[in-house]
Amino acid sequence: MKRRNFLHTSGILASSLLLQSEMANALKLANQKLRIGIIGCGDRGTGLMRTLHSLPDLFQVTAICDVLDFRLKHAKEIANDSAVESYTDYLQLLKSKKVDAVIIAVTLSEHFKIAKAALQNNKHIYLEKAMTYNIPQALELVELKKKHPHQIFQVGHQYRYTPLYFKVKEMIQKGYLGKVTQIDCRWDRNSTWRRPVPSPDLERQVNWRMYREYSGGLAAELLSHQIDFINWAFDTHPTQIMATGGIDNYKDGRETFDNIQVMFRYEKEGMVGNFGSTLSNEHDSYLFKIKGTKGMVSMLFNDGIFFPEKKAVKELQTVDGVTGATKIEWNKEGGIPIIAEKDKDGSWYALKDFHNCIAKKLEPTSNILTGATTAFCVHLANEAMYNNKIQHWKDYPELNSIYG
């Protein structure tokens, strides 16, 4: 999606005075703190709260909400502000006059209903990924958003906000990789993914990622970031979805797979995307390789290396359009470091853009349509994985209805 100006008024801008008024209001908000309510105070919610605290000129946390008392208590300690309102019911937080926007960082199965309520209560929304648990929820949310054009809706695929990933997208568009045919991605860990619970009756609430009723599993929680970047960088989506997996290591009552492999076919681009994740070995950790006829990009979170094919080396030595440097600096493996600012993480850049989009009425880079596209991909990957059946995008014509 290209950024678009969402400058809405009640009528045609026939008067320059009205235009000046709108610009003045935008400038005023740009210099104001955005009052944030955080719904969901687990690791992600409190992590984003700390990021908000690192941007004190832009944000003020004014309300927090969680259904678990111990998490709410922890969030209060992090907030360290007696004026912060505290709720166990998100509907009550959404009615607060002290909240301009909300961060929703709850169980995936709850994303839809809370985001829907936030739209209906006229709040700006930063919704963690994946956008929704399933396709019908994504479609309904997209339709509802059309009725609330003034509200900013950003989805938390934060890696596309980092300077490195913007640079790689630019390299792809300018042809530095040539014809891309292969994408190899991994996001591996070596842990049970299980969290301690203060009481057995809270098992499913605390360890919701392990239960299919609440979670999209590894495809949603980890691989969706890399899936989302490919959708964005190539302005595409897969046409054929294949996947497999199993509970291959942790026989502890979990329902979501601990070892998965997803393969997407992008017919129009002539690409195959491989996306894998395991909880049993962390050697590769995060791996992201995009391979083309002229070269390959290998990315981590904030570091990237471009490995040109032999036939492209001579061209690059003449004009270095990759790093912007006057002279190419080769690393010991024969690659060129991709120079991009990397002192902040993706969430910092994403939240800065969230404020900017609200202040200037801009469409976020990660918006409701791009978020829906990735949610579709995750849903179809899980359908293929759990039902052992290849999925085809064309079999879901309703998916294309949102792009009109």
Secondary structure, 3 states (H helix, E strand, C coil): CCCCECCCCCCCCCCHHHHHHHHHHHHHHHCCCEEEEEECCCHHHHHHHHHHHCCCCCEEEEEEECCCHHHHHHHHHHHCCCCCEEECCHHHHHCCCCCCEEEECCCHHHHHHHHHHHHHCCCEEEECCCCCCCHHHHHHHHHHHHCCCCCCEEECCHHHHCHHHHHHHHHHHCCCCCCEEEEEEEECCECCCCCCCCCHHHHHHHCHHHCCCCCCHHHHHHHHHHHHHHHHHHCCCCCEEEEEEECCCCCCCCCCCCEEEEEEEECCCCEEEEEEEECECCCCCEEEEEEECCEEEEECCCCEEEEECHHHHHHHHHCCCCCCCCCCCCCCCCCEECCCCCCCCHHHHHHHHHHHHHHHCECCCCCHHHHHHHHHHHHHHHHHHHHCCCEEHHHCHHHHHHHC
